[in-house]
Amino acid sequence: MTFQDLKIVEPILQAVSEKGYTEPTPIQEKAIPVALQGRDILGCAQTGTGKTAAFAIPLIQHISQTSQKSRGISALILTPTRELALQIEECLTDYARHTGVRHGVIFGGVGQQPQVDMLRRGIDILVATPGRLLDLKAQGLLRLDSIRYFVLDEADRMLDMGFIHDIKKLLPMLPKQKQTMLFSATMPQEIQEITRKILHNPARVEVTPVSSTVDTIDQRLYFVEKQEKTALLISLLHERDERSVLVFSRTKHRADNIVRKLVKAGIKSQAIHGNKSQSVRQSALGNFKTGKTRVMVATDIAARGIDINELPLVINYDIPDVPETYVHRIGRTGRAGNEGLALSFCCDDERKQLKDIQKLTGKRIRVAQ
């Protein structure tokens, strides 16, 4: 199946194509057609499955096809953390670039004035964390009466972080007539109660999480101080002889920083992430596939465009927050019956994520000697 088969309009298809994507992920394949019909959705999916595009693309399409734009905010996407809010905003930037749909993001921990100015200029889609949203609403700086689409993302994580009271406080502020999409990796009792209250005859879409790793992948672990990760990476790359190495970084800024230090150490490297233009990304990918560049440093979103059968080594410079993401990352090596090696760098701050990965895979990752 291709994105064209999902009945996505041409401006969005063009943006999808520019990002180098040709086939939808399973959650996108299931959710996008239903969302485009205007039905409520109960989605069971982890971060790393492509679910952001599964709700972002329908929102952009609905709003871009509305003959008379609403004067207020048409869509609200509520997410638990600043990092997730910024990831969703990046996704909206990618897919809305040819549509004229305006979007913005608000979150706490930073000054509110630039966010207030953005809201006054007018946007169609707002990405928000609960605290800052309710704060601006209480100050009379934000109206929610024009909302026609509401997305509650990472609902179970909202519960874990203590935001459930904020969500219950917010729900009565939204119009009753709207399309609602709720996504959660798990369905604890309190989330089930909320789904019964806010969803009307929802379509249930889910993807089975990947829980088993490829047997041919040799997984090894390095416990290392955070500030020593780059030195360890350079040392390993000098010692080892793999011609193609994919390194995963949690953020775009860190990916660029790693590349600068690798190049300084004489290791041919390039970064690929959402801030790079399509031509730069394609050029970097071409260099990596032909062997001109030995090391590609990528964020999880950008790495979706990397498909190389004989990739001998994947390095997790940062341990991912979501265990399934680890499985997807290391699954890029050991393909087509080839042996593969996955090395992971773990500092003290990442031990919880490591524990979650080992629980999911049912395997203890061997500590490198």
N, C-alpha and C positions, 0 to 999 in steps of 0.2 A: 504494500500500500504506500502511496505517496501523499504528500500534503494536499495536492490537488484533489484527491479523492475525498477529502474531508469537507469540501465545499467552502474553502477559505478564499476570500476575495483577492484579486490580483495585487493590490498594493502590499498586502501582508505576505503573500506568496513571494513577492519580489524581495522583501526584507528577509524572509526565511532562507531564500536562495543565497542571498548575499552573506549570510552567516555560515553557509556551507552545509546546511542540513537538507537532506533529501527525503528521508523516511521518518515518520512520527514515531515516538516511543510508544510502548503499549498503553500507558495511561493517557497520552494525547490521543491515540487512535480511538480509545473508548469514550473519553470525556468531551472532546471538542464537538463532535456531531450533536450530542445530547445538549450541551451548553448552548449551541447555536440555535437549537429549537426553543430555547427559553425555559427549559425545565430546571427545577432545583436538583442539586447534585450532592450526594454523600460520597465523598472520595476517600478511599483507604490507600494511602501511598506515602512513602518516605521522601524526604529531600534527596535529590540525586536521581529521581526517576523521570524528571522532565515535567513534573506537575505544574510548575509555575507557568510554563507556556500553555498548559492544558486549560488554565482558566484565563490567562492574559490575552491569548489570541481571540477567544470568543468575545471578551469584553471590548477589545479594540474594534472588532468587526461590528458588534451591535451599535456602538457609539458612532463609528465612522459612517454607518449607513442610516443613521437617524437624520431625517430631512431637516428638522429644526433642533439645533443644539440646545440643551438645557442651559439655563443661566447659572445654575449651581452645579455642584459636584454630582455626576451621574453614577459613579461606581466607587465603592469603598472596599479596600483590601486591608484587612486587619491581620497583623502578624506579630509574634511575640518579641522579636529582638531587632535591634538596629541593623545587625548584619543581614538578617533575612529581608528586612525592609529595603535595604540598599540593593540586594540581589534581585528582588522583584522589580525595583525601579530600573535596574539595568536591563532586565528582560523587556520591560515596557518600551524602553528607549530603542532596543533592537527591533522590535516588531511593529512599532507605531511610526517609524521614521518617515514613511511615505503617506501617512493617513491624515495628518493634521490633528490627530487626537492629542490633547494636552494632558500631562500627568505630572505628579509631584509626590514628594515623600516628606513625612514629618515623624520625628522621634525625639525622645528626651536626651538629656545629657549635653545639649548644645543650646546656644541662644535661640530664642523663638522668633526674633524679629524677621530674619530672612525667610522663615517658613510662613509667617503671617503675610509678608509682602507677596510671596508666591501665591498664596490663597486669594489675596485681593486681586491679583492679575487675572485669576480665573483658570481652573483646571477641570478636566473631565473625569480623570481617575486619580483618586487619592490613596496612597499607600501609607499606613500609619501603625504605630505601636499604641497600645491601649492608653497608657498614662498620658502621653502628650496629646492624644486625641481628646480625651475627656477634659484635660486642662484647658485647651484652647476653646472647647465647647463651653465650659463653665465661664470663661472670660467673655463670651459672646463674640468670639473671633472666627467662629466656624459654624456653618449651618449644614444640617444633614437631611433636611426635608425634601431635597430633590433626588435623593439616592434611589436608583432603579435597579442597581446590581450590588450585591454584598457578598464578599468572599471572606470566610473565616479560615485562615490558613494555620496549620500546625496546632490544631485545637488541643490535642493532648499535652503539647508542650506549654501551651497557655495555662493549662491546669497545673502542671508541675511547677510553673514559675509564679503561681499565686494570682494569676490574672482573671480567674473565673468570676470573681465578684465584679470586676470592671466590665467584663463582657455582659453579665446580667444587667448591669446598670445602663449599658449602652443600648441594648436591644430595643427597649421601648422608645428610644429616641429616633429610631429608623422608621420610615414609612412601612405600612403593612403590605402594600402591593409592591413587590420587588422579586427579582430572581436571586436566590441564595445558593451559594456553593460552599460546602464545609469540607475541609480536608483534614484528616488525622491519620497518623500511623497506627494508632491503637484506639480502641473504643471503650474506655472505662465508663463506669455507670453514670458519672456526672455529665460526660460528653454525650452519652446516649439520651439523657434527659433533655439536653439542649437541642439535640437534633430533632427530637419529637416536637419541640416547641417552635422551632424556626423553619423547619423544612416541610414543604407541602408536596406529598406524593413524589419524593425524590427518586431519581435514578441512582442506583448504587454502582459506582465504578471503582474497581480495585485492581491492583497488580500484586502478584505474589512476590514478596521480597526474596531476593537472592540470598540463600542461607548456606550454600555449599560452595567452596572454592574449588578451582580446577586442581585436580590431583597432581598434575605435572609441575605445578608452581612451587618452587622452593622459597619458603618465607622465612626471613631472618629479621631480628630486632636489635636495634642499637639503643641503649639508654644513654642519653647525652644531655649535657646542659644546653639550654636554649641558645645561648650565645656561642656555643661551640659547633652548632649544626653545620654552618658553612664550611668550617675547617675540615670537619669529618667528610663532608660531601666531596670537597676538592681532593682530599687524601685518597678516598675510595676510587674516584675517577682516574687519578694518576696510577693507582695500583692495578685497576682492572682493565681489560682489553675489549669490552663490549663496544661495538661501533655505533650503536643506537641506544640512547638512554632517555627515558621519559621521567621527568621529575615533577611531582605534584606539590604545588604551593597553595596555601589556603587563600591568599589574597593576591590581587594584581600587583600591588606595590611591592610585595615581597618577591614575587616572580621576577620583576625587573631588577630588583636589588641583587638577587641570586645570580642572575645573568651577568651583571656588571662585575661581580667578584670572580665568577668562573672565567670570563674573558680575560680579566687581569691575570689570572693564573695560567693562561695559555690554553684554555679549553674552549673549543668552538661551541658556542651556545646561543640560543635565541629563546625569547619568551613569546607565548601565545595566550592572549586573554581578551576580554571584551573591550578594552580601551584601544586595541590595535585596529586599524582600518582593515577592511576585507582584503585589500591588495597586499598589505603587509603580512596578514595572517596566511594567505595563500602562498606567498613567497617563502615564508618561514617553514610552512608545512612541506613545500616542494624541496627545500634545502635539507630538511630532516629525512625525507623519504629517499633522497638520492645520496645521502651520506655526507653532503657538504657541511652540514651541522651535526655534530655528534650528540649534543644534549638539547632536548626541548624541555623548557620549564613551563608548565601549564597550570591554569586553574581548572577546576572540575567542569565548569560550563564550557570553556573553550576546548577542552580535550575531547568533547563529543565529536569534533570534526577529524580527529586523528584515528585512522584505521590502517594499521600496519600489521601484516600477518607475522612477520619475523621480527618481533621486538623482544630482545633477550632480557632486558632489565628495566624494571620500574622502581623508582625510589619515592617513598612518601616522606618528603622533607617535613611536612606537617601531618600529624595524624588527623584524619577527618572527624568531624563531629558526629556524623551518622555512620553506623557500622556498615550498612549496605553500600555506602559510597566506597569504603575500603575494598569491598568485594568487586565492585565495578572497576575500580582503579587497577587492581592487580590482575584482573581478568584481561587486561590489554596485552599481557605477556602470556606465553605458554599456549598460543593459538595454533590451530591446524596441526596439532600433535607435537609441536615443538616444546622443548623444555623451556621453562621461564624462571626468572629469579625476581623476587620482590623484597626490597630492603625498606625498613621503616625506622625513622628516627623518633624517639619518644623522650620528651623531657618531663619533669615532674608534673607540670600543668596538664599533661595529656594522658596520665595514667588511667583516669576514669574512662576516656574514649577507648583506650587499649583494652580495658576490661570488657567493655561492651562488645568490641569486635570479637574477642575470644569467646564470649558467651554466644554470639550469633553463629560463628563458624564451628563451634564445638571443638576448636583446636587451640592449643597453647602455642603461640609463635615462638620459635626457638631463638634464644638470645645468641647473637653472633659471638664467636670466640675471637 
